[in-house]
Amino acid sequence: MRTPPARDEFREVMDIRLASDYLGISPDTLYKYASDGFIPAFKLGNRWRFKRSRLDGWMDQQSSQGAQPRKQEPQPAVSQPKKPQSVVPRQKKAVNAMR
């Protein structure tokens, strides 16, 4: 049985379990991020692999983007009132006479 590596003993190329430990997120979340292309990863056969150096660069990039003020989207000057839509009333159905 393998023992988990110490924090400073992570390999350059990690599987999903080691990479999730390295990033401190669950393997399921990491799998979703890799599948969506949100995090740098590649497939070797049918298994996801993660390069530690790419993950470090990605984390640096993410943290520097978060430190910068975000651009605010321009607000519309004055919103135009919406046109009321015409509503057609339903017609009532006739009630059948008692049988």
Secondary structure, DSSP 4 states (H G I P E B T S, - for coil): -PPPPPGGG--SEE-HHHHHHHHTS-HHHHHHHHHHTSS--EEETTEEEEEHHHHHHHHHHHHHHHHSPPPPPPPPSSPPPPPPPP-PPPPPPPPPPP-
